[in-house]
Amino acid sequence: MGITYVYNRLHPELQDCPAGCIIEDAVIVINPDLFYQYSPFHQKFIILHETGHIELKTGIQLEDEIAADAYAFDRLAGTEFMSLKQMVN
């Protein structure tokens, strides 16, 4: 599956978030004004979190957010020095 990335600070999917997704279209929308305020590691987590929503076809309920976090966590854990600590801070 190919994911398309769109940079658009005014997209309605974003609200006040650094990124959001349109699951049915496999699109991740990035708000550059907020996204680039995060460290490169946290940017990876945000992208993987949104990818998790697309891959898992989850919504925005609490359990869906937890599943998307777990998807990102599983892919980032151990990839960089102190990656676990970075994910929980």
N, C-alpha and C positions, 0 to 999 in steps of 0.2 A: 504494500500500500504506500503510495506517495503522499506525503503531507505538504501542503502549500503554506508558506509563511507570508503573512500580510502585515505591513507596518502601517498602523492607522490609529492615532491617538483618540479619534472621535468615534470609533466603531461602537455601536450599541452593545456588543457582546462584552465589552471591557468594563463598563461602569468605572470603578476606581481601582482596577486591577492592572498589574503589569502585563498580563497576557490572559487570553481566553481562547476558546475554541468553538468551532462550528462542527460538531461531531459528524453529521450526515454528509458534509462536504470535505471532511478531512483537512480543515483549514485551522491554523493557529494564527490568531490575531495578536500582534505585539504592540503595546503602547510604548513607543521609544522614550517618552518623557519619564515614565516610571521604571521600565525594564532596565535601563542602563544606570539606574541608581544602585542596583544590586551588584554584588561581586560576581566575577565570571562563574564561580562555582554555583552560586545561587541562581544565576541565569540558566545554567544547565538544568538545575532542579526544576525551575519554572517550566522550561520547555518540555522536560520529561514528564512533569505532572500533566501538562495539557496533552501530550502524546498519550499518556495513560487514559485520559478521558476518551480519546478517539479510538485507541486500540480496544479498550474494554467496553466501549459504548455506554459510558456511565453519564449520569446527569449531574445535578448540583446539590443533591441531598447530602447530609453529613456522611452517610456511609459511602457515597460515591466519591466524595473528597478524600476520605480515608483510603479508598481503593486506589485513587490516582496518586496519592502520596506514597503508598506502598509500592506502586509501579515505579515511580521515580527513585525511591529509596533503594529498591532492589538493584537498579541499574547503576546507581552512583556509589553505593557502599564499597569502600576499599579502592576506589579509583584514584584518589589523591590522598596525600598525607593528611591525616586527621579528618577524613571525609565524614565520618560519623558525627564527630563533634560539630562540624560545619553545618550539617543537616538539621541538628536539633537546636542550634542557636539562631 
